[in-house]
Amino acid sequence: MLVFGLILIVLGVIALLAGLFTAGDSGHASLLGIHIGATSVFLVGVFAGVAILWGFSISKFGTKRELRQRRDQKRLRELSDKLDRVDGDRRDDDDERPGQ
């Protein structure tokens, strides 16, 4: 999720910069070799902005999810270690009791 969000952000920034630096004074621009009008340049900017915002939200969601999973895994590891210690102590107690 995080990588997908970062890819969207990069693509949005590239499209935004391409739209900004290719705009001409006459209302026409050449974006990636294609001649487009002012309305098309505006739409490229809108879609680039949406891609950037969507990328940020996906990255934020992915980061939160990853941090939660790491926290849960750490907790599970701690509980597993605690269970192993208790189980080992119980086995030691059973071995020390005579007649069983």
N, C-alpha and C positions, 0 to 999 in steps of 0.2 A: 504494500500500500504506500509506504513511504517513498519507494523508488518511483512508482507510477505518479504520485503527486509531484515529485521533483521534475519528472519528465514533462508533465503538463506545464509547470511553471517555466521551465526553460523554453519550451515551444511557444508559450504565450509571449514571453519576453522577446524572443527572436522575431515573431510576427509583428509585435508592437514596434520594435526598432526598425524593422524593414518597412513598415507603413510610415513611420515618421521620416526616415531618411530618403524615401523615394517620392514623397509628395512634391509635385511641381507647382509652380505659380499659376498655371493656366487651369487648374482644377482637374487635370489629368495626371496620372502617375504611371510609372512602369514598375510593377511589383513582380520580382523574379522573372523579368522578361515579358510579362503580360501587361498590356496597356489597360488600365482600369480607370473608372471615373471616381469623383469625390465621394459618392455614396458608397461605392465598393470599399474605398479606403476606410471610410467610417465604420462599415460593417466588419472589416478585418480588425479594426481597433476594438470594437465591441466584443467580438469573439475572442480576441487575445486577452482582454480583461476578464472575461468569463473563465477562460482556461486558467489564468493566473489565480483567480479567487477559488476556483474549484480545486486546483492543485494544492493551494494552502490548506483548504479544509480537509482534503484527503490526507495530506501529510500530517496534519494535526491529529486526525482520527487514528492513523496508522501508528504514530508515535505514542499516543495514549494506550493503544491496544498492546503495543510491544512492551511498554513499561509495566502494564498490568500483568502480562504474561511472565515477565521476568520476576516480578514481586511474588506471584503465585508459585513459580518454580522454586524460588528461594525458600518460601514457606514450606513447600512440600519436602524439599531437601532437609530442612531443619527437623520437620516432623519425622521423616524417615530415619534420620540419624538418632533422634530421641527414642524411637521405637526399637531400633537396633540395640541401643544401649540397655534399655529396659529388658529386652528379650535376652540379651547376654547376661545381665544380672540375674534374671530368673533361672537361666540354665546353670549358672554358677551356684546358686542357692540349692537347686535340685541335686547337683553333683556332690555338694557338701553334706547332705542329709544321708545318714547311714540307713541301710535296710530298704531302700526304694529301688 
